Amino acid sequence: MPVPTKEQITEVLRPIQDPEIRVGIIDLGLVYDILPEDNGKVKIKMTLTTPACPYGEMLVTAVHKGVAEMDGVTDVEVILVWEPVWNPEEMCSDYAKDVLGIW
């Protein structure tokens, strides 16, 4: 079974929302990198809106579970990073900017 592509993994992560903001983690720009390896391991580098995010553990669990359930994935490592610090002005989608009123 082939390892999913970065694009396929992104689509699995797209529906996962930050429950406080109610916008997806992809649209918010919280996922910094997706690194699928030939052996089926997938590393995901992501951040949270703040280090004290009360939903951090829940988001990491949802990311891990969603990717782990994909065909071809043998292991998932979610790596929380704090640099660069998440900045709402760097969000990936116009939708997210509209919801948060950032332009």
C-alpha positions, 0 to 999 in steps of 0.5 A: 500500500503506497504512503499517502501524499502530503496533499492527501494528508492535508485533506484528511486534516482539513476538517479538524477545527480549533473548537475555540475559533471554529476554523480548521487547523489547515485554514488557520495555518497551524500545520507547518509541515507534513512529512510522509516517509517511504516506510509509512511513517508520517511526521506532522509539524504543527503549532497551536494558537497559543502555548496555553491552548486549552484544546491543544491535547485534543487537537494533537490527538485528532491529527494523530488519529486522522492520519493514523487511520489512512491506508499506507500509514504505519506510524504518526508523529505529531511534533508541536513547534513554537517557532515561528510563533503562530500569527493570525495574519499568516493564516492560509485561507481567506475564509479564516481571515473573514471569520476572525475579521483579519484583513 
